[in-house]
C-alpha cells in the first residue's frame, strides 16, 4: 500500500513522519527500499533529536547509503511539497572515478556509465569463491531491533525499569534510544532500540534469560519485539 507524506520539512510534516516511524524501521516493508530514499531525499536536513523516531531512521538510512546502498523497490511513497527526488542517492558514491585523460580517437570501448562487465562479474565471483575456500570466516551480520518493555502496573518506577534493562550487558549488544509510550490507565511502556551482532546475541534468549528474570522482573512484566531488521 502506497504511503503519502506532506511537506516533511515543516514541523507538522516531521511530526507526522516521526509518529509514522514509531513502530516501523522503514517507510514500507521490512527492509530499506527506494521508498526510504524518496523520503530521505526530501528532507532538507537531518531531523532534530526532538523527533526521536525520524532521527533514528534518518541516521540508519544515511549509514546504509554510505556503506552498501539500497536496492529494495518498495511499495510506493509520495512526498508532497518537496523537491524532485534524485535516483542517484540510492547507491553509495563510487570510490574514485577520476582518471587521467587519455587521448584516443576510438571512443567505442569507453563505458560512460560504469556498468559492470561480464568479466568483472566473473572476477568478483571467483574472489568470493576463493575467500570461501580459504576458510576465512565472514564477518557476522547485525540486526536493529525495536522492543516494547512492559511494566507490571502504573506504580512501577519506569526510571529504574530502564536502568535495569540497560544494565544487561553482553558482547554484541548495544542499547540505543528509548522513550516512554502511554498504553492506558496511567501505564506507560518503555520502547527501546537495540543493535545486536547476530552470531553473538539471540533476542529470544535476551528476553527469556535476562530481561524477565530476577531481579529485573521486579519491574518488567514482559517484552515484545516490535520490529526486527537486518542492517
GROMACS elastic network, one bead per residue, 0.5 to 0.9 nm:
[ bonds ]
;  ai    aj funct       b0    kb
    1    28     6  0.83622   500
    1    75     6  0.61020   500
    1    76     6  0.71957   500
    1    77     6  0.87305   500
    2    28     6  0.82877   500
    2    75     6  0.57794   500
    2    77     6  0.52834   500
    2    78     6  0.75763   500
    3    27     6  0.79682   500
    3    28     6  0.78553   500
    3    35     6  0.88364   500
    3    75     6  0.81104   500
    3    76     6  0.65107   500
    3    78     6  0.62373   500
    3    79     6  0.85941   500
    4    76     6  0.86741   500
    4    77     6  0.55383   500
    4    79     6  0.57991   500
    4    80     6  0.76368   500
    5     8     6  0.67410   500
    5    13     6  0.70600   500
    5    16     6  0.77823   500
    5    17     6  0.73680   500
    5    39     6  0.84102   500
    5    77     6  0.78612   500
    5    78     6  0.61654   500
    5    80     6  0.62602   500
    5    81     6  0.89234   500
    6     9     6  0.87352   500
    6    10     6  0.87178   500
    6    12     6  0.86777   500
    6    13     6  0.58245   500
    6    16     6  0.87161   500
    6    78     6  0.82058   500
    6    79     6  0.55896   500
    6    81     6  0.61314   500
    6    82     6  0.81102   500
    7    10     6  0.58448   500
    7    11     6  0.88636   500
    7    12     6  0.80949   500
    7    13     6  0.53049   500
    7    14     6  0.80038   500
    7    42     6  0.84195   500
    7    43     6  0.88365   500
    7    79     6  0.68333   500
    7    80     6  0.57160   500
    7    82     6  0.60557   500
    8    11     6  0.76683   500
    8    12     6  0.76288   500
    8    14     6  0.50474   500
    8    15     6  0.83709   500
    8    16     6  0.81358   500
    8    17     6  0.71187   500
    8    39     6  0.79823   500
    8    42     6  0.71093   500
    8    43     6  0.63771   500
    8    44     6  0.87781   500
    8    79     6  0.75125   500
    8    80     6  0.82335   500
    8    81     6  0.79732   500
    8    82     6  0.76416   500
    9    12     6  0.83715   500
    9    13     6  0.62636   500
    9    14     6  0.62971   500
    9    42     6  0.78044   500
    9    43     6  0.58657   500
    9    44     6  0.65229   500
    9    45     6  0.81179   500
    9    47     6  0.86459   500
    9    81     6  0.88158   500
    9    82     6  0.80827   500
   10    13     6  0.50496   500
   10    14     6  0.60461   500
   10    15     6  0.84262   500
   11    14     6  0.51905   500
   11    15     6  0.60424   500
   11    16     6  0.86668   500
   12    15     6  0.50395   500
   12    16     6  0.62753   500
   12    17     6  0.86890   500
   13    16     6  0.52152   500
   13    17     6  0.62821   500
   13    18     6  0.86158   500
   14    18     6  0.59855   500
   14    19     6  0.85358   500
   14    47     6  0.75173   500
   14    51     6  0.73926   500
   14    54     6  0.75853   500
   15    18     6  0.50366   500
   15    19     6  0.61537   500
   15    20     6  0.85092   500
   15    51     6  0.70784   500
   15    54     6  0.85953   500
   16    19     6  0.51566   500
   16    20     6  0.60716   500
   16    21     6  0.86716   500
   17    20     6  0.50112   500
   17    21     6  0.62431   500
   17    22     6  0.87373   500
   17    51     6  0.87618   500
   17    53     6  0.83215   500
   17    54     6  0.64170   500
   18    21     6  0.52286   500
   18    22     6  0.63384   500
   18    51     6  0.57932   500
   18    52     6  0.70333   500
   18    53     6  0.52205   500
   18    55     6  0.80916   500
   19    22     6  0.51594   500
   19    23     6  0.82113   500
   19    51     6  0.87307   500
   19    53     6  0.74599   500
   19    54     6  0.82197   500
   20    23     6  0.71036   500
   20    24     6  0.71315   500
   20    27     6  0.82554   500
   20    53     6  0.84699   500
   20    54     6  0.85960   500
   21    25     6  0.64605   500
   21    26     6  0.72434   500
   21    27     6  0.73505   500
   21    53     6  0.56046   500
   21    54     6  0.63535   500
   21    57     6  0.75961   500
   22    25     6  0.81679   500
   22    52     6  0.85741   500
   22    53     6  0.57000   500
   22    54     6  0.82519   500
   23    53     6  0.86666   500
   23   146     6  0.78107   500
   23   226     6  0.65174   500
   23   227     6  0.71128   500
   24    27     6  0.71358   500
   24    28     6  0.81946   500
   24    29     6  0.87339   500
   24    30     6  0.84530   500
   24    53     6  0.87047   500
   24    57     6  0.89137   500
   24   146     6  0.84193   500
   24   226     6  0.79468   500
   24   227     6  0.65439   500
   25    28     6  0.85469   500
   25    29     6  0.87040   500
   25    30     6  0.73544   500
   25    31     6  0.80614   500
   25    32     6  0.84984   500
   25    53     6  0.86364   500
   25    56     6  0.87794   500
   25    57     6  0.65248   500
   25   144     6  0.83837   500
   25   145     6  0.85980   500
   25   146     6  0.79849   500
   25   227     6  0.66347   500
   25   228     6  0.80285   500
   25   229     6  0.73697   500
   26    29     6  0.66137   500
   26    30     6  0.65811   500
   26    31     6  0.65155   500
   26    32     6  0.60158   500
   26    33     6  0.79914   500
   26    35     6  0.84222   500
   26    36     6  0.65506   500
   26    57     6  0.71084   500
   26    61     6  0.87492   500
   27    30     6  0.87553   500
   27    31     6  0.89117   500
   27    32     6  0.78816   500
   27    33     6  0.80784   500
   27    35     6  0.61651   500
   27    36     6  0.55161   500
   27    39     6  0.81218   500
   27    74     6  0.84639   500
   27    77     6  0.80892   500
   28    31     6  0.77734   500
   28    32     6  0.80066   500
   28    33     6  0.76331   500
   28    35     6  0.67570   500
   28    36     6  0.76848   500
   28    74     6  0.62816   500
   28    75     6  0.63321   500
   28    76     6  0.79627   500
   28    77     6  0.82812   500
   29    32     6  0.78008   500
   29    33     6  0.81769   500
   29    74     6  0.70238   500
   29    75     6  0.75849   500
   30    33     6  0.89473   500
   30   227     6  0.83016   500
   30   228     6  0.79881   500
   30   229     6  0.64687   500
   30   230     6  0.88089   500
   31    72     6  0.70839   500
   31    74     6  0.85838   500
   31   229     6  0.66945   500
   31   230     6  0.75679   500
   31   231     6  0.87295   500
   32    35     6  0.78082   500
   32    36     6  0.62624   500
   32    37     6  0.83355   500
   32    61     6  0.74248   500
   32    64     6  0.84466   500
   32    70     6  0.61646   500
   32    71     6  0.76089   500
   32    72     6  0.61490   500
   32    73     6  0.88001   500
   32    74     6  0.79401   500
   33    36     6  0.54858   500
   33    37     6  0.67855   500
   33    38     6  0.89529   500
   33    70     6  0.58246   500
   33    71     6  0.59911   500
   33    73     6  0.53890   500
   33    75     6  0.85541   500
   33    90     6  0.85744   500
   34    38     6  0.61156   500
   34    39     6  0.87766   500
   34    70     6  0.69432   500
   34    71     6  0.70045   500
   34    72     6  0.60358   500
   34    73     6  0.54303   500
   34    74     6  0.56020   500
   34    75     6  0.86440   500
   34    76     6  0.81348   500
   34    77     6  0.87490   500
   34    87     6  0.84964   500
   34    90     6  0.68611   500
   35    38     6  0.50707   500
   35    39     6  0.65449   500
   35    40     6  0.85310   500
   35    72     6  0.84491   500
   35    73     6  0.74430   500
   35    74     6  0.53715   500
   35    75     6  0.70934   500
   35    76     6  0.60180   500
   35    77     6  0.55677   500
   35    78     6  0.84966   500
   36    39     6  0.53808   500
   36    40     6  0.58894   500
   36    41     6  0.84357   500
   36    58     6  0.88891   500
   36    61     6  0.73213   500
   36    70     6  0.87668   500
   36    74     6  0.81168   500
   36    77     6  0.84936   500
   37    41     6  0.58516   500
   37    42     6  0.84158   500
   37    61     6  0.78177   500
   37    70     6  0.79327   500
   37    85     6  0.83913   500
   37    86     6  0.89086   500
   37    87     6  0.81110   500
   37    89     6  0.71000   500
   37    90     6  0.62263   500
   38    41     6  0.53831   500
   38    42     6  0.63522   500
   38    77     6  0.72817   500
   38    78     6  0.79249   500
   38    79     6  0.75920   500
   38    85     6  0.61683   500
   38    86     6  0.82070   500
   38    87     6  0.83994   500
   38    90     6  0.89591   500
   39    42     6  0.50441   500
   39    43     6  0.66759   500
   39    77     6  0.79295   500
   39    78     6  0.82090   500
   39    79     6  0.67180   500
   39    85     6  0.86365   500
   40    43     6  0.56052   500
   40    44     6  0.87570   500
   40    46     6  0.86811   500
   40    58     6  0.67426   500
   40    61     6  0.76066   500
   40    62     6  0.82322   500
   41    44     6  0.75793   500
   41    83     6  0.84852   500
   41    84     6  0.85821   500
   41    85     6  0.61241   500
   41    86     6  0.73880   500
   41    89     6  0.76762   500
   42    45     6  0.89006   500
   42    79     6  0.72952   500
   42    81     6  0.89559   500
   42    82     6  0.56715   500
   42    83     6  0.63595   500
   42    84     6  0.77233   500
   42    85     6  0.68237   500
   43    46     6  0.68598   500
   43    47     6  0.79813   500
   43    82     6  0.80382   500
   44    47     6  0.89777   500
   45    48     6  0.87207   500
   46    54     6  0.86618   500
   46    55     6  0.67606   500
   46    58     6  0.66443   500
   46    59     6  0.79405   500
   47    50     6  0.78580   500
   47    51     6  0.63353   500
   47    52     6  0.83997   500
   47    54     6  0.62919   500
   47    55     6  0.50579   500
   47    56     6  0.88300   500
   47    58     6  0.73443   500
   48    51     6  0.58026   500
   48    52     6  0.77768   500
   48    54     6  0.83838   500
   48    55     6  0.63091   500
   49    52     6  0.54905   500
   49    53     6  0.87332   500
   49    54     6  0.85456   500
   49    55     6  0.60672   500
   49    56     6  0.85403   500
   50    53     6  0.88879   500
   50    55     6  0.80984   500
   51    54     6  0.55113   500
   51    55     6  0.58429   500
   51    56     6  0.84758   500
   52    55     6  0.52621   500
   52    56     6  0.61406   500
   52    57     6  0.86537   500
   52   177     6  0.77349   500
   52   178     6  0.85231   500
   52   179     6  0.83807   500
   53    56     6  0.51512   500
   53    57     6  0.61511   500
   53    58     6  0.85560   500
   53   177     6  0.89454   500
   54    57     6  0.51037   500
   54    58     6  0.60047   500
   54    59     6  0.86304   500
   55    58     6  0.51116   500
   55    59     6  0.62346   500
   55    60     6  0.86326   500
   56    59     6  0.53920   500
   56    60     6  0.63132   500
   56    61     6  0.88406   500
   56   177     6  0.80890   500
   57    60     6  0.51498   500
   57    61     6  0.62571   500
   57    62     6  0.85462   500
   58    61     6  0.52716   500
   58    62     6  0.60226   500
   58    63     6  0.85668   500
   59    62     6  0.50313   500
   59    63     6  0.61265   500
   59    64     6  0.86706   500
   60    63     6  0.51573   500
   60    64     6  0.62979   500
   60    65     6  0.87675   500
   60   231     6  0.85237   500
   61    64     6  0.50262   500
   61    65     6  0.62225   500
   61    66     6  0.86845   500
   61    69     6  0.88988   500
   61    70     6  0.85037   500
   62    65     6  0.52344   500
   62    66     6  0.63868   500
   62    67     6  0.87891   500
   63    66     6  0.51573   500
   63    67     6  0.61717   500
   63    68     6  0.84400   500
   63    69     6  0.88227   500
   64    67     6  0.51485   500
   64    68     6  0.55957   500
   64    69     6  0.56041   500
   64    70     6  0.69215   500
   64    92     6  0.83399   500
   64   231     6  0.78524   500
   65    68     6  0.58514   500
   65    70     6  0.65119   500
   65    89     6  0.73479   500
   65    90     6  0.68979   500
   65    91     6  0.60864   500
   65    92     6  0.51221   500
   65    93     6  0.84772   500
   66    69     6  0.66961   500
   66    91     6  0.81828   500
   66    92     6  0.53258   500
   66    93     6  0.75850   500
   67    92     6  0.68350   500
   68    91     6  0.72772   500
   68    92     6  0.64764   500
   69    89     6  0.82079   500
   69    90     6  0.59538   500
   69    92     6  0.51479   500
   69    93     6  0.89021   500
   70    73     6  0.88467   500
   70    89     6  0.88378   500
   70    90     6  0.55190   500
   70    91     6  0.60838   500
   70    92     6  0.84526   500
   71    90     6  0.72193   500
   71    91     6  0.78499   500
   73    76     6  0.82184   500
   74    77     6  0.81413   500
   79    82     6  0.63838   500
   79    83     6  0.89921   500
   80    83     6  0.86269   500
   82    85     6  0.84091   500
   85    88     6  0.88034   500
   85    89     6  0.88533   500
   86    89     6  0.63922   500
   86    90     6  0.82752   500
   87    90     6  0.56678   500
   87    91     6  0.82886   500
   88    91     6  0.64119   500
   88    92     6  0.83961   500
   88    93     6  0.86581   500
   89    92     6  0.67486   500
   89    93     6  0.80955   500
   91    94     6  0.86620   500
   92    95     6  0.89030   500
   93    96     6  0.83824   500
   94    97     6  0.66120   500
   96    99     6  0.82565   500
   98   101     6  0.89493   500
   99   102     6  0.87676   500
  104   107     6  0.70540   500
  106   109     6  0.70909   500
  106   110     6  0.83501   500
  107   110     6  0.54733   500
  107   111     6  0.88989   500
  108   111     6  0.82700   500
  110   113     6  0.89366   500
  110   114     6  0.89982   500
  111   114     6  0.55425   500
  111   115     6  0.70200   500
  112   115     6  0.81798   500
  114   117     6  0.87641   500
  116   119     6  0.81299   500
  116   120     6  0.60332   500
  116   121     6  0.66358   500
  117   120     6  0.51432   500
  117   121     6  0.62790   500
  117   122     6  0.86310   500
  118   121     6  0.50569   500
  118   122     6  0.61189   500
  118   123     6  0.85536   500
  119   122     6  0.51027   500
  119   123     6  0.61195   500
  119   124     6  0.86268   500
  120   123     6  0.50112   500
  120   124     6  0.61535   500
  120   125     6  0.86198   500
  121   124     6  0.51188   500
  121   125     6  0.62514   500
  121   126     6  0.86537   500
  122   125     6  0.50835   500
  122   126     6  0.61818   500
  122   127     6  0.86671   500
  123   126     6  0.50562   500
  123   127     6  0.62181   500
  123   128     6  0.86870   500
  124   127     6  0.51011   500
  124   128     6  0.62585   500
  124   129     6  0.86395   500
  125   128     6  0.51088   500
  125   129     6  0.61661   500
  125   130     6  0.85632   500
  126   129     6  0.50395   500
  126   130     6  0.60513   500
  126   131     6  0.85583   500
  127   130     6  0.50265   500
  127   131     6  0.61297   500
  127   132     6  0.86239   500
  128   131     6  0.51286   500
  128   132     6  0.62565   500
  128   133     6  0.86185   500
  129   132     6  0.51170   500
  129   133     6  0.61080   500
  129   134     6  0.85808   500
  130   133     6  0.50247   500
  130   134     6  0.60949   500
  130   135     6  0.89195   500
  131   134     6  0.51390   500
  131   135     6  0.68958   500
  131   136     6  0.63377   500
  131   137     6  0.87869   500
  131   138     6  0.88630   500
  132   135     6  0.55763   500
  132   136     6  0.64122   500
  132   137     6  0.79512   500
  132   138     6  0.83486   500
  133   136     6  0.77648   500
  134   137     6  0.89531   500
  137   140     6  0.83625   500
  138   141     6  0.87640   500
  140   197     6  0.66147   500
  140   198     6  0.65235   500
  140   199     6  0.61228   500
  140   200     6  0.86381   500
  141   196     6  0.86809   500
  141   197     6  0.60684   500
  141   198     6  0.57411   500
  141   199     6  0.74867   500
  141   230     6  0.74908   500
  141   231     6  0.71966   500
  142   172     6  0.87714   500
  142   195     6  0.69508   500
  142   196     6  0.55703   500
  142   198     6  0.53513   500
  142   199     6  0.83909   500
  142   229     6  0.87167   500
  142   230     6  0.60373   500
  142   231     6  0.54423   500
  143   194     6  0.84480   500
  143   195     6  0.57429   500
  143   196     6  0.54362   500
  143   197     6  0.65814   500
  143   198     6  0.65528   500
  143   228     6  0.68375   500
  143   229     6  0.54324   500
  143   231     6  0.51143   500
  144   193     6  0.72946   500
  144   194     6  0.60422   500
  144   196     6  0.66609   500
  144   227     6  0.79568   500
  144   228     6  0.59020   500
  144   229     6  0.52332   500
  144   230     6  0.62130   500
  144   231     6  0.63723   500
  145   192     6  0.83690   500
  145   193     6  0.57673   500
  145   194     6  0.52964   500
  145   195     6  0.61335   500
  145   196     6  0.77884   500
  145   203     6  0.85817   500
  145   225     6  0.71902   500
  145   226     6  0.75662   500
  145   227     6  0.56156   500
  145   229     6  0.64432   500
  145   230     6  0.87419   500
  146   191     6  0.70658   500
  146   192     6  0.58861   500
  146   194     6  0.65455   500
  146   195     6  0.88978   500
  146   224     6  0.87675   500
  146   225     6  0.61692   500
  146   226     6  0.53341   500
  146   228     6  0.65427   500
  146   229     6  0.89193   500
  147   190     6  0.81540   500
  147   191     6  0.56847   500
  147   192     6  0.54252   500
  147   193     6  0.63421   500
  147   194     6  0.78439   500
  147   223     6  0.68456   500
  147   224     6  0.56901   500
  147   226     6  0.53320   500
  147   227     6  0.70969   500
  147   228     6  0.87528   500
  148   189     6  0.65948   500
  148   190     6  0.57980   500
  148   192     6  0.65846   500
  148   222     6  0.83091   500
  148   223     6  0.55412   500
  148   224     6  0.50839   500
  148   225     6  0.63385   500
  148   226     6  0.65915   500
  149   161     6  0.87888   500
  149   162     6  0.88264   500
  149   165     6  0.87348   500
  149   189     6  0.57951   500
  149   190     6  0.50020   500
  149   191     6  0.62349   500
  149   192     6  0.77112   500
  149   211     6  0.88814   500
  149   220     6  0.67301   500
  149   221     6  0.77174   500
  149   222     6  0.61090   500
  149   224     6  0.66416   500
  149   225     6  0.89487   500
  150   153     6  0.86020   500
  150   187     6  0.89071   500
  150   188     6  0.75555   500
  150   190     6  0.64505   500
  150   191     6  0.86972   500
  150   219     6  0.84463   500
  150   220     6  0.58940   500
  150   221     6  0.56081   500
  150   222     6  0.53614   500
  150   223     6  0.61193   500
  150   224     6  0.82697   500
  151   154     6  0.76698   500
  151   155     6  0.87726   500
  151   156     6  0.61818   500
  151   157     6  0.85374   500
  151   158     6  0.76110   500
  151   161     6  0.77421   500
  151   187     6  0.78909   500
  151   188     6  0.75819   500
  151   189     6  0.64387   500
  151   190     6  0.81659   500
  151   217     6  0.88412   500
  151   218     6  0.88300   500
  151   219     6  0.56618   500
  151   221     6  0.51001   500
  151   222     6  0.72268   500
  152   155     6  0.79479   500
  152   156     6  0.64343   500
  152   187     6  0.87815   500
  152   217     6  0.89512   500
  152   218     6  0.82978   500
  152   219     6  0.65056   500
  152   220     6  0.64065   500
  152   221     6  0.51402   500
  152   222     6  0.84257   500
  153   156     6  0.57088   500
  153   186     6  0.84913   500
  153   187     6  0.61663   500
  153   188     6  0.85195   500
  153   219     6  0.89479   500
  153   221     6  0.87623   500
  154   157     6  0.82696   500
  154   185     6  0.75907   500
  154   186     6  0.56739   500
  154   188     6  0.71980   500
  155   158     6  0.86554   500
  155   186     6  0.89844   500
  155   187     6  0.81542   500
  156   159     6  0.88411   500
  156   160     6  0.84259   500
  156   161     6  0.77065   500
  156   187     6  0.86693   500
  156   218     6  0.87358   500
  156   219     6  0.61525   500
  156   220     6  0.86824   500
  157   160     6  0.54806   500
  157   161     6  0.62377   500
  157   162     6  0.88778   500
  157   219     6  0.73154   500
  158   162     6  0.61304   500
  158   163     6  0.85011   500
  158   180     6  0.83028   500
  158   188     6  0.80431   500
  158   189     6  0.81244   500
  158   190     6  0.76043   500
  158   219     6  0.78348   500
  159   162     6  0.52880   500
  159   163     6  0.62645   500
  159   164     6  0.86426   500
  160   164     6  0.60200   500
  160   165     6  0.85554   500
  160   219     6  0.77025   500
  161   164     6  0.51212   500
  161   165     6  0.62604   500
  161   166     6  0.87062   500
  161   190     6  0.83465   500
  161   216     6  0.75300   500
  161   218     6  0.85817   500
  161   219     6  0.54596   500
  161   220     6  0.67937   500
  162   165     6  0.50540   500
  162   166     6  0.61250   500
  162   167     6  0.83367   500
  162   178     6  0.85604   500
  162   190     6  0.72750   500
  162   192     6  0.89544   500
  163   166     6  0.52140   500
  163   167     6  0.59301   500
  164   168     6  0.69969   500
  164   211     6  0.84003   500
  164   215     6  0.85480   500
  164   216     6  0.60194   500
  164   219     6  0.82353   500
  164   220     6  0.89949   500
  165   168     6  0.57167   500
  165   169     6  0.89871   500
  165   210     6  0.87195   500
  165   211     6  0.65625   500
  165   216     6  0.73383   500
  165   220     6  0.86725   500
  166   169     6  0.71984   500
  166   175     6  0.66540   500
  168   173     6  0.89063   500
  168   206     6  0.88031   500
  168   210     6  0.70143   500
  168   211     6  0.76801   500
  169   172     6  0.89055   500
  169   173     6  0.67890   500
  169   174     6  0.80446   500
  169   175     6  0.88905   500
  170   173     6  0.56803   500
  170   174     6  0.84188   500
  170   200     6  0.87696   500
  170   201     6  0.80980   500
  171   174     6  0.84963   500
  171   196     6  0.88249   500
  171   197     6  0.83149   500
  171   200     6  0.68325   500
  171   201     6  0.76938   500
  172   195     6  0.79324   500
  172   196     6  0.53565   500
  172   198     6  0.78688   500
  172   199     6  0.82928   500
  172   200     6  0.56412   500
  172   201     6  0.61769   500
  173   194     6  0.71278   500
  173   195     6  0.60033   500
  173   197     6  0.67407   500
  173   200     6  0.82012   500
  173   201     6  0.67889   500
  174   193     6  0.87544   500
  174   194     6  0.55819   500
  174   195     6  0.51469   500
  174   196     6  0.64006   500
  174   197     6  0.89687   500
  175   178     6  0.87078   500
  175   192     6  0.76593   500
  175   193     6  0.62536   500
  175   195     6  0.64900   500
  175   196     6  0.87788   500
  176   192     6  0.66837   500
  176   194     6  0.51244   500
  176   195     6  0.73336   500
  177   191     6  0.85467   500
  177   192     6  0.58978   500
  177   193     6  0.55429   500
  177   194     6  0.78840   500
  178   190     6  0.68279   500
  178   191     6  0.55084   500
  178   193     6  0.62543   500
  179   189     6  0.83664   500
  179   190     6  0.58740   500
  179   191     6  0.54093   500
  179   192     6  0.65384   500
  180   188     6  0.59653   500
  180   189     6  0.55985   500
  180   191     6  0.61437   500
  180   192     6  0.87118   500
  181   187     6  0.86202   500
  181   188     6  0.52663   500
  181   189     6  0.52969   500
  181   190     6  0.63502   500
  181   191     6  0.68145   500
  182   185     6  0.85693   500
  182   186     6  0.71929   500
  182   187     6  0.60612   500
  182   189     6  0.63929   500
  182   190     6  0.89913   500
  183   186     6  0.75092   500
  183   187     6  0.57442   500
  183   188     6  0.54284   500
  183   189     6  0.67238   500
  184   187     6  0.54966   500
  184   188     6  0.72684   500
  185   188     6  0.87167   500
  191   226     6  0.88968   500
  195   231     6  0.89604   500
  196   199     6  0.86268   500
  196   200     6  0.75862   500
  196   201     6  0.60510   500
  196   202     6  0.81470   500
  196   203     6  0.82732   500
  197   200     6  0.54660   500
  197   201     6  0.59933   500
  197   202     6  0.87389   500
  198   201     6  0.56484   500
  198   202     6  0.69344   500
  198   230     6  0.89700   500
  199   202     6  0.78598   500
  201   204     6  0.88933   500
  201   205     6  0.77164   500
  201   206     6  0.73611   500
  202   205     6  0.51757   500
  202   206     6  0.61141   500
  202   207     6  0.87365   500
  203   207     6  0.62163   500
  203   208     6  0.85905   500
  203   225     6  0.85555   500
  204   207     6  0.52581   500
  204   208     6  0.60806   500
  204   209     6  0.82989   500
  205   208     6  0.51709   500
  205   209     6  0.55515   500
  205   210     6  0.73983   500
  206   209     6  0.56820   500
  206   210     6  0.52477   500
  206   211     6  0.63671   500
  206   212     6  0.87644   500
  207   210     6  0.57064   500
  207   212     6  0.60849   500
  207   213     6  0.86816   500
  207   222     6  0.82955   500
  207   223     6  0.66144   500
  207   224     6  0.85830   500
  208   211     6  0.64659   500
  208   212     6  0.58192   500
  208   213     6  0.72768   500
  209   212     6  0.66466   500
  209   213     6  0.62646   500
  210   213     6  0.58581   500
  210   214     6  0.82133   500
  210   216     6  0.77893   500
  211   214     6  0.83647   500
  211   215     6  0.89304   500
  211   216     6  0.60903   500
  211   217     6  0.69903   500
  211   220     6  0.72136   500
  211   222     6  0.82038   500
  211   223     6  0.77518   500
  212   215     6  0.83903   500
  212   216     6  0.62132   500
  212   218     6  0.86827   500
  212   219     6  0.88974   500
  212   220     6  0.62104   500
  212   221     6  0.68983   500
  212   222     6  0.65306   500
  212   223     6  0.77729   500
  213   216     6  0.58352   500
  213   217     6  0.51118   500
  213   218     6  0.83801   500
  213   220     6  0.86142   500
  214   217     6  0.52711   500
  214   218     6  0.68911   500
  215   218     6  0.58585   500
  215   219     6  0.82872   500
  216   219     6  0.58153   500
  216   220     6  0.61116   500
  217   221     6  0.62063   500
  217   222     6  0.83592   500
  218   221     6  0.78989   500
  220   223     6  0.77124   500
  225   228     6  0.71006   500
